[in-house]
Amino acid sequence: MANHKSALKRIRSNEAKRVLNRYQAKSTRTAVKKLRATTDASEAQELLKKVSSMLDRLAKKNIIHKNKAANNKSSLAKYVNKLAA
């Protein structure tokens, strides 16, 4: 257990950040799954914009690695392009 007032505060703030990070990561994973399940090309185009933005935000905050975000965006873009063709 923490002995200092500042350490107690750090524990509280870390927990709050952890909950928010988990929420954002889970929301993004759900959006990715929704996009992969989509068969309508125009709807997929719109979802791709939102999902790409979400992935970029997670990478910017170091919740996920930037290369993972890039790989996900690339594979999703391929999927959407295949739908449009």
For each residue, the residues with C-beta under 8 A, 3 or more apart:
1:
2: 7 8 10 11
3: 7
4: 7 8
5: 8 9
6: 9 10
7: 2 3 4 10 11
8: 2 4 5 11 12
9: 5 6 12 13
10: 2 6 7 13 14
11: 2 7 8 14 15
12: 8 9 15 16
13: 9 10 16 17
14: 10 11 17 18
15: 11 12 18 19
16: 12 13 19 20
17: 13 14 20 21
18: 14 15 21 22
19: 15 16 22 23
20: 16 17 23 24
21: 17 18 24 25 61 63
22: 18 19 25 26
23: 19 20 26 27
24: 20 21 27 28 54 57 58 61 63
25: 21 22 28 29 58 63 64
26: 22 23 29 30
27: 23 24 30 31 54
28: 24 25 31 32 51 54 55 58
29: 25 26 32 33
30: 26 27 33 34
31: 27 28 34 35 47 50 51 54
32: 28 29 35 36 51 55 72 76
33: 29 30 36 37
34: 30 31 37 38 47
35: 31 32 38 44 47 48 51 76 79 80
36: 32 33 76 79
37: 33 34
38: 34 35 43 44 47 83
39: 44 83
40: 43 44 83
41: 44 45 80 83 84
42: 45 46
43: 38 40 46 47
44: 35 38 39 40 41 47 48 79 80 83 84
45: 41 42 48 49 80 84
46: 42 43 49 50
47: 31 34 35 38 43 44 50 51
48: 35 44 45 51 52 76 77 80
49: 45 46 52 53
50: 31 46 47 53 54
51: 28 31 32 35 47 48 54 55 73 76
52: 48 49 55 56 73 76 77
53: 49 50 56 57
54: 24 27 28 31 50 51 57 58
55: 28 32 51 52 58 59 64 69 72 73
56: 52 53 59 60 69 73
57: 24 53 54 60 61
58: 24 25 28 54 55 61 63 64 69
59: 55 56 62 63 64 65 66 68 69 70
60: 56 57
61: 21 24 57 58
62: 59 65
63: 21 24 25 58 59
64: 25 55 58 59 68 69
65: 59 62 68 69
66: 59 69 70
67: 70 71
68: 59 64 65 71 72
69: 55 56 58 59 64 65 66 72 73
70: 59 66 67 73 74
71: 67 68 74 75
72: 32 55 68 69 75 76
73: 51 52 55 56 69 70 76 77
74: 70 71 77 78
75: 71 72 78 79
76: 32 35 36 48 51 52 72 73 79 80
77: 48 52 73 74 80 81
78: 74 75 81 82
79: 35 36 44 75 76 82 83
80: 35 41 44 45 48 76 77 83 84
81: 77 78 84 85
82: 78 79 85
83: 38 39 40 41 44 79 80
84: 41 44 45 80 81
85: 81 82
